[in-house]
Amino acid sequence: MAAIPSVKRIDPAQLNLKEQVVSINRVTKVVKGGKNMSFSALVVVGDASAKVVGFGTGKAKEVPSAIKKGIEAAKKNLRRINVLETTIKHQVLGRFGAGQVLLKPAAPGTGVIAGGPVRAVIQAVGIPNVLTKSIGSHNPHNVVKATIAALEQLRDKAQVAEIRGLAPDKL
């Protein structure tokens, strides 16, 4: 299982974050006195203009407080994504657990061809044209993490040049 690497902290206060609830799950714990109901929420937050995205989970006895906790967790987990103006630079495959997400660049006017959790992440980042395919597990947690892992594989020219030890104009 590939762990999502930790990144430099991004301050959520100066961003215009939009949140989107991906899934809400009712969970039950069986105890001696009966069943304890609780709710788990998976939330994606992002700023399309700054190309920043994050996800978080929250658990509580009521749905609104679970969502609020998920949003707070997502704000602590923000990442900057390198994309072109209208699409991504190249095809990438993100993996997390049994979930895999394939992202492909698309021509202007194509729109976001994605479903469910992948669409939530792509729209939060603000990529207008991209083709996606979710492979393997359909578990929303794994799909969101695999999508963010795929987006983190995108590098800009300066980063690639730095990794290779070259000047950016030599690439």
Helices and strands as residue ranges (DSSP letters): G 12-14, E 18-31, E 34-47, E 52-60, H 63-75, E 78-80, E 92-96, E 99-105, E 112-113, H 116-125, E 130-136, H 140-152, H 157-164, G 168-170
